[in-house]
């Protein structure tokens, strides 16, 4: 399975900073704790974005879900953590008819 328009992928800084790395977000804080343990924080959020985009470009999607409004891909890959350990994560990418290609961290 090949993802079309992969070069148009966008990772929302707001979603990364205010959800995925936010220690005060009611849902995202649990993910923030995990990513903080790996060495990612609000101080280096751009590195996490780069890691997500790297996963998208270097791995094949494992799952595809289509609806009338979106196409959703799950792409697994590894990111670098502290002490150069590698950790497997799953990223979710959504292509909407309105906004195009975005990462939807879940």
C-alpha positions as CSV (number, residue, x, y, z in Angstrom):
1,X,0.0,0.0,0.0
2,X,1.4,3.4,-1.0
3,X,0.4,6.7,0.5
4,X,-0.2,9.4,-2.1
5,X,1.0,13.0,-1.8
6,X,3.3,12.0,1.1
7,X,5.4,15.2,0.4
8,X,2.4,17.3,1.6
9,X,2.3,15.8,5.1
10,X,1.9,18.3,7.9
11,X,2.3,17.9,11.6
12,X,0.5,20.6,13.5
13,X,2.8,22.3,16.0
14,X,-0.3,23.2,18.1
15,X,-1.3,19.5,18.3
16,X,2.2,18.5,19.3
17,X,2.8,21.3,21.8
18,X,-0.7,21.6,23.3
19,X,-1.7,17.9,23.3
20,X,1.0,15.3,22.7
21,X,3.7,17.0,24.9
22,X,1.4,18.9,27.3
23,X,1.7,17.7,30.8
24,X,-1.6,19.5,31.7
25,X,-3.8,18.2,28.9
26,X,-6.5,15.8,30.3
27,X,-5.8,13.1,27.7
28,X,-2.5,14.1,26.2
29,X,-0.6,14.3,29.5
30,X,-0.2,10.5,29.6
31,X,1.5,10.6,26.2
32,X,3.5,13.6,27.3
33,X,4.9,11.6,30.2
34,X,5.9,8.8,27.8
35,X,7.6,11.1,25.3
36,X,9.3,13.0,28.1
37,X,10.8,9.8,29.4
38,X,12.2,9.3,25.8
39,X,13.7,12.8,25.9
40,X,11.1,14.8,24.0
41,X,9.6,17.9,25.6
42,X,8.3,21.3,24.7
43,X,11.9,22.5,24.5
44,X,12.7,20.2,21.5
45,X,9.2,19.5,20.1
46,X,10.6,20.0,16.5
47,X,12.7,16.9,17.0
48,X,9.6,14.8,17.6
49,X,7.9,16.3,14.5
50,X,11.0,15.3,12.5
51,X,10.8,11.8,14.0
52,X,7.2,11.4,13.0
53,X,7.8,12.6,9.4
54,X,10.8,10.2,9.2
55,X,8.5,7.3,10.2
56,X,6.0,8.3,7.5
57,X,8.7,8.5,4.8
58,X,10.6,5.3,5.8
59,X,7.9,2.8,6.7
60,X,4.9,1.3,5.0
61,X,1.4,1.9,6.3
62,X,0.0,-1.1,8.3
63,X,-3.6,-0.1,8.3
64,X,-5.9,1.9,6.1
65,X,-9.4,3.2,7.0
66,X,-11.5,5.0,4.4
67,X,-14.7,7.0,5.0
68,X,-16.6,9.4,2.8
69,X,-14.6,12.3,4.4
70,X,-11.1,10.9,5.3
71,X,-8.5,8.3,4.6
72,X,-6.6,7.3,7.7
73,X,-3.2,5.4,7.7
74,X,-1.4,3.8,10.6
75,X,2.3,3.8,10.2
76,X,4.6,2.1,12.7
77,X,8.2,2.9,13.1
78,X,11.0,3.6,15.7
79,X,12.1,6.9,17.2
80,X,15.3,7.6,19.1
81,X,15.1,7.9,22.8
82,X,17.6,8.6,25.6
83,X,20.9,6.9,25.3
84,X,20.2,6.1,21.6
85,X,17.6,3.5,22.5
86,X,15.0,3.0,19.8
87,X,11.3,2.8,20.6
88,X,8.5,1.6,18.4
89,X,5.5,3.8,18.1
90,X,2.4,4.0,15.8
91,X,1.6,7.3,14.0
92,X,-1.8,8.0,12.5
93,X,-2.0,10.1,9.4
94,X,-5.2,11.5,8.1
95,X,-6.0,12.8,4.6
96,X,-9.1,14.9,4.7
97,X,-10.9,16.3,1.7
98,X,-10.9,19.7,3.3
99,X,-7.5,20.2,4.9
100,X,-5.3,17.6,3.2
101,X,-2.6,15.6,4.9
102,X,-2.1,15.8,8.7
103,X,-0.8,13.8,11.6
104,X,-3.4,12.9,14.2
105,X,-1.5,11.7,17.2
106,X,-3.6,9.3,19.2
